[in-house]
Amino acid sequence: MRVQELRTPAAIDSGPLADAERGPLEPGPGEVVIDVVACGVCRTDLQLAEGDLEARRLPLVPGHQAVGRVSAVGLGVEGWSAGDRAGVAWLGGACGTCRWCSTGRENLCEDAEFTGWDRDGGYAEQIAVRADFALRLPEGFSDLDAAPLLCGGVIGYRSLKVSGIEPGGRLGLYGFGASATLAIQVAVHWGCEVYVATRSERERERALRLGAAWAGGYDERPPVALDAAVTFAPAGSVVVDALRAVDRGGTVAINAIHLDGVPAFPYELLWLERGLRSVANFTRDDAREFLELAATIPIRTEYEAHPLADANLALQRLKRGDVSGAAVLTI
């Protein structure tokens, strides 16, 4: 099978992902093998490729938004059969018994495994996954439409939950990439007023088309105090911008696995019970809730398609901010 593998992290313009041939996969006990049809391209993949996020093993196949069909079922697997449509997301496994797993917080499990970081991911013709972490996908979404839901969509949904935003509340979204374009559709569905801050004029226009009440730059204050905000940009300065905009008692949820550092800011921005929360991964329940909601709304995904061999190019475009919506590899 063909894969795109990372051997040595390097600047994405140097093309650190290499085309490689590997043998066909066989499922281990409790696993299924999926023939991949599409795999979303995520900023986390870029951070791994460039070394901002340290690789846990090399060589590694990135990708954690894979959609395809089950082609083989391992010993002991129940509920999956060859031909079933399945999705693969970031959380690839957890112990199931620790204090985090036993209290519904498997996203914090110290023994968790992550697709495209601990386990080979979906930049490949096949992927082997734990059957109990494979996801059922709703009808009504094509394979390419479904792929962006499996990371940007789910983590955006969890970020909304972590922020504490209530239906009808005033929500800020800081950064407006693929994840935010899905989160805004959930927030609008909940009746929220959404205020978007982004440096891109094109993204501001898209935010207004998707129902934002206002769109401006990071250095602009929204016209109202916000009940909650979510930051998507991997820049600590944006976290401070969001803090300036939230009302007393409001929370800023930071949706980033890597941040360049939060600059010093006056305590007055945090005082009056404003809060900062990081968003770390998501649970399978988050994914199932979001996928059901996505079908109900229904959420619209925007993507540009690239062949598997152009994975480096897709990541280069993502870094430059040239991607409209999400990038998806077709296999």
FENWO-V448822 format. One record per pair of residues at least 6 apart in sequence whose C-alpha atoms are under 7 Angstrom apart, sorted by the first residue. I is the first residue (numbers start at 1). J is the second residue. If there is no record, write none. Layout:
<<I & J> <I & J>>
This chain:
<<1 & 21> <1 & 22> <1 & 23> <1 & 24> <1 & 125> <2 & 20> <2 & 21> <2 & 22> <2 & 124> <2 & 125> <3 & 19> <3 & 20> <3 & 21> <3 & 61> <3 & 123> <3 & 124> <3 & 125> <4 & 17> <4 & 18> <4 & 19> <4 & 20> <4 & 61> <4 & 123> <4 & 124> <5 & 17> <5 & 18> <5 & 19> <5 & 20> <5 & 59> <5 & 60> <5 & 61> <5 & 62> <6 & 16> <6 & 17> <6 & 18> <6 & 49> <6 & 58> <6 & 59> <6 & 60> <6 & 61> <7 & 58> <7 & 59> <7 & 60> <8 & 16> <9 & 16> <9 & 49> <9 & 50> <9 & 51> <10 & 16> <10 & 49> <10 & 50> <10 & 51> <11 & 50> <12 & 49> <12 & 50> <12 & 312> <12 & 316> <13 & 316> <15 & 312> <16 & 49> <17 & 312> <19 & 309> <25 & 33> <25 & 126> <25 & 128> <26 & 33> <27 & 33> <27 & 72> <27 & 73> <27 & 74> <27 & 128> <28 & 74> <29 & 74> <29 & 75> <29 & 76> <30 & 74> <30 & 75> <30 & 76> <30 & 77> <30 & 130> <30 & 131> <31 & 73> <31 & 74> <31 & 77> <31 & 128> <31 & 129> <31 & 130> <31 & 131> <32 & 70> <32 & 72> <32 & 73> <32 & 74> <32 & 128> <32 & 129> <32 & 130> <32 & 131> <33 & 70> <33 & 71> <33 & 72> <33 & 73> <33 & 126> <33 & 127> <33 & 128> <33 & 129> <34 & 68> <34 & 69> <34 & 70> <34 & 71> <34 & 126> <34 & 127> <34 & 128> <35 & 68> <35 & 69> <35 & 70> <35 & 71> <35 & 125> <35 & 126> <35 & 127> <36 & 66> <36 & 67> <36 & 68> <36 & 69> <36 & 122> <36 & 124> <36 & 125> <36 & 126> <36 & 127> <36 & 331> <37 & 67> <37 & 68> <37 & 143> <37 & 330> <37 & 331> <38 & 66> <38 & 67> <38 & 68> <38 & 143> <38 & 144> <38 & 147> <38 & 328> <38 & 329> <38 & 330> <38 & 331> <39 & 63> <39 & 65> <39 & 66> <39 & 67> <39 & 122> <39 & 123> <39 & 147> <39 & 328> <39 & 329> <39 & 330> <40 & 63> <40 & 65> <40 & 66> <40 & 147> <40 & 148> <40 & 327> <40 & 328> <40 & 329> <41 & 63> <41 & 327> <41 & 328> <45 & 62> <45 & 63> <46 & 315> <47 & 53> <48 & 54> <48 & 55> <53 & 258> <55 & 117> <56 & 117> <56 & 118> <57 & 118> <60 & 120> <61 & 116> <61 & 120> <61 & 121> <61 & 123> <62 & 116> <62 & 117> <62 & 120> <62 & 121> <62 & 122> <62 & 123> <63 & 115> <63 & 116> <63 & 121> <63 & 122> <63 & 123> <64 & 88> <64 & 89> <64 & 90> <64 & 115> <64 & 116> <64 & 121> <64 & 122> <65 & 88> <65 & 89> <65 & 122> <65 & 147> <65 & 148> <65 & 150> <65 & 151> <66 & 87> <66 & 88> <66 & 89> <66 & 122> <66 & 147> <67 & 86> <67 & 87> <67 & 88> <67 & 143> <67 & 147> <68 & 85> <68 & 86> <68 & 87> <69 & 83> <69 & 84> <69 & 85> <69 & 86> <70 & 81> <70 & 82> <70 & 83> <70 & 84> <70 & 85> <70 & 86> <71 & 82> <71 & 83> <72 & 82> <73 & 81> <73 & 82> <77 & 131> <86 & 134> <86 & 135> <86 & 136> <86 & 137> <87 & 134> <87 & 135> <87 & 136> <87 & 137> <88 & 134> <88 & 135> <89 & 115> <89 & 150> <89 & 151> <90 & 114> <90 & 115> <90 & 151> <91 & 113> <91 & 114> <91 & 115> <92 & 113> <92 & 114> <92 & 115> <92 & 129> <92 & 130> <92 & 133> <93 & 112> <93 & 113> <93 & 114> <93 & 130> <93 & 133> <94 & 106> <94 & 109> <94 & 111> <94 & 112> <94 & 113> <95 & 111> <95 & 112> <96 & 102> <100 & 106> <100 & 108> <100 & 109> <101 & 109> <105 & 283> <106 & 283> <107 & 280> <107 & 281> <107 & 282> <107 & 283> <115 & 121> <121 & 127> <123 & 308> <125 & 331> <137 & 291> <138 & 291> <138 & 292> <138 & 295> <144 & 328> <145 & 301> <148 & 326> <152 & 178> <152 & 179> <153 & 179> <153 & 182> <153 & 183> <154 & 286> <154 & 287> <154 & 290> <155 & 281> <155 & 282> <156 & 179> <156 & 180> <156 & 183> <157 & 183> <157 & 290> <158 & 282> <158 & 286> <159 & 230> <159 & 253> <159 & 255> <159 & 279> <162 & 253> <163 & 228> <163 & 229> <163 & 230> <163 & 251> <163 & 252> <163 & 253> <164 & 228> <165 & 171> <165 & 227> <165 & 228> <167 & 190> <167 & 191> <167 & 192> <168 & 190> <168 & 191> <168 & 192> <168 & 193> <169 & 192> <169 & 193> <169 & 227> <170 & 192> <170 & 193> <170 & 194> <170 & 226> <170 & 227> <170 & 228> <171 & 192> <171 & 193> <171 & 194> <171 & 195> <171 & 226> <171 & 227> <171 & 228> <171 & 229> <172 & 194> <172 & 195> <172 & 196> <172 & 226> <172 & 228> <172 & 229> <172 & 230> <173 & 180> <173 & 195> <173 & 196> <173 & 197> <173 & 229> <173 & 230> <173 & 231> <174 & 196> <174 & 197> <174 & 198> <174 & 230> <174 & 231> <174 & 232> <174 & 233> <174 & 238> <175 & 197> <175 & 198> <175 & 231> <175 & 232> <175 & 233> <176 & 198> <176 & 203> <177 & 325> <178 & 325> <178 & 326> <182 & 299> <185 & 210> <185 & 299> <188 & 211> <189 & 297> <193 & 212> <193 & 213> <194 & 212> <194 & 213> <195 & 212> <195 & 213> <195 & 214> <195 & 215> <195 & 222> <196 & 207> <196 & 212> <196 & 214> <196 & 215> <196 & 216> <197 & 215> <197 & 216> <197 & 217> <197 & 218> <198 & 204> <198 & 216> <198 & 217> <198 & 218> <199 & 217> <199 & 218> <204 & 215> <204 & 216> <207 & 215> <208 & 214> <208 & 215> <218 & 238> <218 & 241> <221 & 245> <222 & 245> <225 & 245> <225 & 246> <225 & 247> <226 & 245> <226 & 246> <226 & 247> <227 & 246> <227 & 247> <227 & 250> <228 & 246> <228 & 250> <228 & 251> <228 & 252> <229 & 242> <229 & 246> <229 & 251> <229 & 252> <229 & 253> <230 & 252> <230 & 253> <230 & 254> <230 & 255> <231 & 238> <231 & 239> <231 & 253> <231 & 254> <231 & 255> <232 & 254> <232 & 255> <232 & 256> <234 & 256> <234 & 258> <234 & 259> <234 & 260> <235 & 259> <235 & 260> <235 & 261> <236 & 259> <236 & 260> <236 & 261> <236 & 262> <236 & 263> <237 & 262> <237 & 263> <242 & 252> <243 & 252> <243 & 269> <244 & 269> <248 & 272> <248 & 273> <248 & 274> <249 & 272> <249 & 273> <249 & 274> <250 & 274> <250 & 275> <251 & 274> <251 & 275> <251 & 276> <252 & 275> <252 & 276> <252 & 277> <253 & 276> <253 & 277> <253 & 278> <253 & 279> <254 & 277> <254 & 278> <254 & 279> <255 & 278> <255 & 279> <302 & 325> <302 & 326> <303 & 324> <303 & 325> <303 & 326> <303 & 327> <303 & 328> <304 & 324> <304 & 326> <304 & 327> <304 & 328> <305 & 327> <305 & 328> <305 & 329> <305 & 330> <306 & 314> <306 & 328> <306 & 329> <306 & 330> <307 & 329> <307 & 330> <307 & 331> <308 & 329> <308 & 330> <308 & 331> <314 & 327> <317 & 323>>
